Structure formats: structure tokens, C-alpha cells
Amino acid sequence: MERRIWSIEGNHQKLDGGAMFGNAPRALWERWAPPDERNRIDLACRCLLVRDGGRNILFETGIGAFFAPAFRDRYGILEENHVLLDSLAAAGLTHEDIDVVVLSHLHFDHAGGLLSAYEPGKTWKPQLLFPKARFLVSRAAWERARNPHPRDRASFIPEINELLEASGRLELVDGETSPTLGPDYRFHFSNGHTPGLMLTEIAASKGPIVFGSDLVPGRPWVHTSITMGYDRFPELLLDEKRALLDGLVARRGRLFFTHDAECALAYVTKDESGRYGSTGGKPSVAAAVA
């Protein structure tokens, strides 16, 4: 079965570079991501669309446009419009055409695009988009979103939980595969960034593709020592990342980056000294055979 992929841009964001690179010194990380006058770096909130046997499968939904103006500035969201919907339209689709939405976790910069765009007015309430889609999230990530720790409570939007549960189309994933997606999609689980992070591996003729989510959000984070200040358990994350990268190197696999401002997809490399890197990076992918 031929499987085609698209990189789908969501709303873009600027966040503090120090927070994004954890304990790495600015002299190092600013070479990868030059900061602005507020010390913020450019970040994508990129999604992956897979067209598979007549199905449209969307991996994540980006940050979306549900924030009111004051909060949009606080979180560095650059556009007022719902960019994800515009990007789907450019691929010839609407949110109503999506059959499955796979969510690596429920932090708002990965799941906020599930919600309709903010509209001024005291009675405005966000609506859940994707009316026919089945929503996949790991059981551990779901439980974390429902019962967050004080350290990451601000990363979750309670309305998303409520709307997903009320939809009747929420599927909680426990194992490596899902009956909804089938055997060509396999899950890796990680707990270093947040409990229950679910990374999907997609079988492909040119080598497997893993949606890197926040375990490896962009090319700089391929380096095993680089973590984010947002990671809950950095030492665990390093071990998880190394295991994932070794597997991809051995199988000539690729990573799809959600937050890299300039690169959507790249092969993983490892040199003779054991340092990981990337090669063959593509800024975007449109209707490519996987």
C-alpha cells in the first residue's frame, strides 16, 4: 500500500531559549537558534499528515489559536488565525476530513489545535474540531492530563480533556499497536519529558519514520546531552533518547520534528565517537511517498 506524507504547519511560537535548552549554556545553543531581544527562539508547532489507504491520519494538532490575546503574547503565539486549518486546506483537506488524530501527549502546544480559534465575546467557548476523527492518546498521558503535577499543571487545558471524553471517540492506548491504526504503526513510550509520551513509528519504504514529539523536538536535541527545562526527568530522558536513536541508526530511520523551525524530517546519524547527528534534512514534505 502506498503511503504519502505531508508536513502540516500549525501556529508558530517563540519561547525562552534558556528554557528550551535546559542547562546548555547560551554560548552553545544560540548557534543553533538565535534568540530575539526577549531571549526567545523561533519554534514550529508542526504536524504530520499521513494518507493511508483512503484514510487521513493526523499526528498532533499544534498549539492552535484558542488563546485570548493577552495569553497569546505570554506564550509567544505569532498568528491570530488557526494556521493548522489553513495548512490542511493547502493539502486539499478540512478538519472534517481527518479520520484519526494521534496525540503524543496533551500539553497545549501539541493538542491546542483540537480547539476552535478564539472569538471575542464573553460567552465564547472553545469547540472540539475534527468531528469524525478517533483520538488516540496513551492511557498514562491521559491520566497525567487529568491529574497534573503542580510543576506542569499550566501545560494542560482542562477543556481539552472534557471535550475529548465527551466526544465518545477517545481511544486510550496501552500497548505497542492500536487496532485503529493497524500493524504498520508502532508506539514507543517515554516518561522523561512527561509521563506517557507516545511516539509513533510509521513503517515506510525509505526507512521508518518516528514522530519525535518532545523527546527529540528538533535537530539540536538529537545531541543526547541536550534537554529542555520543561522535561520532568532529564536523566531518564537521556536514556530513552539514546535507545530510540540507536534503533533508528541501525534501521536507517528518520525523525519527524515538531518544533524545529527549519527542518521537518531528517535521517539520524552516529559517528565513530558515538555522537548523534542528522543528515538529509527537509524543511517541508508535501505528498511524498513515505
C-alpha positions, 0 to 999 in steps of 0.5 A: 500500500502506498503511503504519502506524507505531508508536513502540516504547519500549525501556529508558530511560537517563540519561547525562552531559549534558556528554557528550551535548552535546559542547562546548555549554556547560551554560548552553545545553543544560540548557534543553533537558534538565535534568540530575539531581544526577549531571549526567545527562539523561533519554534514550529508547532508542526504536524504530520499528515499521513494518507493511508489507504483512503484514510487521513491520519493526523499526528498532533494538532499544534498549539492552535489559536484558542488563546485570548490575546493577552495569553497569546503574547505570554506564550509567544503565539505569532498568528491570530488565525488557526494556521493548522486549518489553513495548512490542511486546506493547502493539502486539499483537506478540512478538519472534517476530513481527518479520520484519526488524530494521534496525540503524543501527549496533551500539553497545549502546544501539541493538542491546542489545535483540537480547539476552535480559534478564539472569538471575542465575546464573553460567552465564547467557548472553545469547540472540539474540531475534527468531528469524525476523527478517533483520538488516540492518546496513551492511557498514562498521558491521559491520566497525567492530563487529568491529574497534573503535577503542580510543576506542569499543571499550566501545560494542560487545558482542562477543556481539552480533556472534557471535550475529548471524553465527551466526544465518545471517540477517545481511544486510550492506548496501552500497548505497542499497536492500536487496532485503529491504526493497524500493524504498520504503526508502532508506539514507543513510550517515554516518561522523561519529558512527561509521563506517557509520551507516545511516539509513533513509528510509521513503517515506510519504504525509505526507512521508518519514520518516528514522530519525535514529539518532545523527546527529540523536538528538533535537530539540536536535541538529537545531541543526547546531552541536550534537554529542555527545562520543561522535561520532568526527568532529564536523566531518564530522558537521556536514556530513552533518547539514546535507545530510540536513536540507536534503533533508528541508526541501525534501521536507517530511520528518520525523525519527524520534528515538531518544533524545529523551525527549519527542518521537518524530517531528517535521517539520524546519524552516529559517528565513530565517537558515538555522537548523534547527528542528522543528515538529509534534512527537509524543511517541508514534505508535501505528498511524498511517498513515505 
